Amino acid sequence: MFTGIISALGRIVDVRALGSGAEHGNRLTVEAPPGYLDDVQIGDSIAINGACMTAVALDRDGSRFAIDVSAESLDKTSGLGTVGPVNLEKSIRPNERLGGHLVSGHVDGVGRISHFAPVGESTELRVDAPRELARFLARKGSIAVNGVSLTVNDVVDRADACTFSVNVIPHTLAATTLGALAVGDRVNLEIDLIARYVDRMLEARRIG
């Protein structure tokens, strides 16, 4: 489990195919800030741009780790197939402070940035989300964008998609990869965990 509070900025520095077919994924080498991996062991979970991954190798100098990303994960996420900066978050311990909201690291869909502009001291970010996620989005609810916990300000439903907006404070822009986003970029989305279970319970009630 995660909280959506990014603990470091990393960088994918190498991408290698795990096979020659379309059914094969990639092994990624990720560079982390000095000391970030001191308490990380092989097998530990680390969220990369909001997607929960397993550390499968650690460099001896402690500055890089490797993850294996399946073809399915590459197909259902964004930003995990190329060299570039990524948001990092280690899985939480039971006694740690929950600063954002409960995040599982399972990407529910990929959205596209439709608006990204300053509003006062903050920046308004609007994302066109897949239509099937619309029922999970609510004003003042939670959403993880590339692994960052954010509060939904508004939701607009359309026939083909659903657009939600969030305000991003300067600290979040500086401490995550969100500051480098531009209109048209694709982002990983994870809906609120509680909303997922409420929807399932309502569905079971309808079926019953």
C-alpha positions in Angstrom: 0.0 0.0 0.0 1.0 3.6 -0.6 -0.3 7.1 0.3 0.3 9.1 -2.9 2.9 11.3 -1.2 5.9 11.1 -3.5 9.1 10.4 -1.5 11.6 11.0 -4.3 12.2 11.8 -8.0 13.9 9.0 -9.8 14.9 8.4 -13.4 14.5 5.5 -15.7 18.0 5.2 -17.2 17.8 1.9 -19.1 15.1 -0.1 -20.8 15.7 -3.6 -22.0 13.3 -6.0 -23.6 12.8 -9.3 -21.7 12.1 -11.1 -25.0 11.5 -10.7 -28.7 7.8 -11.1 -28.8 4.9 -8.7 -28.1 4.0 -10.9 -25.1 7.3 -9.9 -23.4 7.8 -6.9 -21.1 10.8 -4.8 -20.2 13.4 -4.7 -17.5 13.9 -1.1 -16.3 16.8 0.3 -14.4 15.8 3.2 -12.2 18.2 5.7 -10.7 17.3 7.0 -7.2 18.6 9.9 -5.1 21.6 9.1 -2.8 20.6 7.1 0.2 17.0 6.5 -1.0 17.6 2.7 -1.4 19.4 2.2 1.9 16.4 0.4 3.5 15.2 -1.3 0.3 15.7 -5.0 -0.3 15.1 -7.2 -3.3 11.4 -8.1 -3.4 10.3 -4.8 -1.9 7.5 -2.8 -3.5 8.1 0.6 -5.0 5.5 2.6 -6.9 6.8 4.1 -10.1 4.5 6.8 -11.5 1.8 5.2 -9.4 2.3 1.7 -10.6 3.3 -0.8 -7.9 6.5 -2.7 -9.0 8.9 -5.1 -7.3 12.6 -4.4 -7.0 14.3 -7.4 -8.6 17.9 -6.2 -8.4 20.0 -3.6 -6.6 23.3 -2.0 -7.7 26.2 -2.5 -5.3 26.6 1.2 -4.9 23.0 1.5 -3.8 22.0 4.2 -6.4 20.0 2.1 -8.8 17.4 -0.7 -8.8 15.8 -2.8 -11.5 12.1 -3.8 -12.0 10.5 -6.1 -14.5 7.4 -4.6 -16.2 5.1 -7.1 -17.9 3.6 -6.5 -21.4 0.2 -6.2 -19.7 1.5 -3.4 -17.4 3.1 -1.6 -20.3 -0.2 -1.7 -22.2 -2.2 -0.4 -19.3 0.1 2.4 -18.1 2.0 5.4 -19.3 5.6 6.4 -18.8 7.1 3.0 -18.0 8.6 2.2 -21.4 11.0 5.0 -22.0 14.0 6.7 -20.4 12.9 9.7 -18.3 12.0 11.1 -14.8 9.5 9.2 -12.6 7.8 9.6 -9.3 8.9 7.1 -6.6 7.2 6.0 -3.4 8.1 3.2 -1.1 5.3 1.1 0.3 4.1 2.3 3.7 4.7 0.6 7.1 1.6 0.2 9.4 3.0 2.7 11.9 3.6 5.5 9.4 1.6 8.7 8.9 -1.0 8.5 6.2 -0.4 11.9 4.5 -2.4 11.4 1.3 -5.0 8.7 0.8 -4.9 4.9 0.5 -3.3 4.0 -2.8 -2.8 0.4 -4.0 -0.5 1.1 -6.9 -2.9 -0.6 -9.4 -3.4 1.8 -12.3 -7.1 1.9 -13.3 -6.7 3.8 -16.5 -4.7 6.3 -18.5 -5.9 9.9 -18.8 -4.8 12.7 -21.0 -4.0 16.3 -19.9 -6.4 18.7 -21.5 -5.6 21.9 -19.6 -2.6 22.9 -17.5 -2.3 26.6 -16.5 -1.6 28.8 -13.5 -4.5 29.9 -11.3 -3.3 32.3 -8.6 -0.5 30.7 -6.7 -1.5 27.2 -7.8 -1.9 25.4 -11.2 -5.1 23.9 -12.5 -4.7 20.5 -14.0 -7.6 19.0 -16.1 -7.5 15.4 -17.1 -9.7 13.6 -19.6 -10.3 10.2 -18.0 -11.7 7.1 -19.5 -15.5 7.1 -19.4 -15.6 3.9 -17.3 -13.9 5.7 -14.4 -16.5 8.5 -14.3 -18.6 6.9 -11.6 -15.6 6.7 -9.3 -14.8 10.5 -9.5 -16.5 13.0 -7.2 -15.9 16.6 -6.1 -13.6 16.7 -3.1 -12.8 13.0 -3.6 -9.3 11.6 -4.1 -7.5 10.6 -7.2 -3.9 9.5 -7.8 -2.3 11.0 -10.9 1.1 9.4 -11.8 1.1 8.3 -8.2 0.4 11.7 -6.7 -2.5 12.0 -4.2 -4.7 14.9 -5.3 -8.2 16.2 -4.5 -10.8 16.5 -7.2 -12.2 20.0 -7.6 -14.7 19.4 -10.3 -16.0 16.6 -12.6 -17.6 17.1 -16.0 -19.3 14.1 -17.7 -19.4 13.8 -21.4 -20.5 11.0 -23.8 -17.0 9.8 -24.6 -15.0 10.7 -21.5 -15.0 12.4 -18.1 -12.9 15.5 -17.3 -11.8 16.2 -13.8 -9.8 19.1 -12.5 -7.4 19.4 -9.6 -5.3 22.3 -8.1 -1.6 21.5 -7.8 0.4 23.7 -5.3 3.9 24.8 -6.2 5.5 22.4 -3.7 3.9 19.4 -5.5 5.0 20.7 -8.9 8.6 21.0 -7.7 8.7 17.7 -5.8 7.1 15.5 -8.4 7.1 15.0 -12.2 3.8 16.9 -12.5 5.6 20.1 -13.0 6.9 18.8 -16.4 3.5 17.9 -17.7 2.0 19.5 -20.8 -1.3 19.4 -22.6 -1.6 16.2 -24.5 0.5 14.1 -22.1 -0.8 10.8 -20.9 -0.9 10.1 -17.1 -1.6 7.1 -14.9 -4.8 7.2 -12.9 -5.9 5.3 -9.8 -9.3 5.8 -8.4 -10.0 6.0 -4.6 -9.8 2.6 -3.0 -13.0 3.2 -0.9 -15.0 4.2 -4.1 -14.0 0.9 -5.7 -15.4 -1.2 -2.8 -18.6 0.9 -2.5 -19.2 0.5 -6.3 -18.8 -3.3 -5.9 -21.2 -3.5 -3.0 -23.8 -1.5 -4.9 -23.4 -3.8 -7.9 -23.8 -6.9 -5.7 -27.0 -5.3 -4.2 -28.4 -4.6 -7.7 -27.7 -8.2 -8.8 -29.2 -9.6 -5.5 
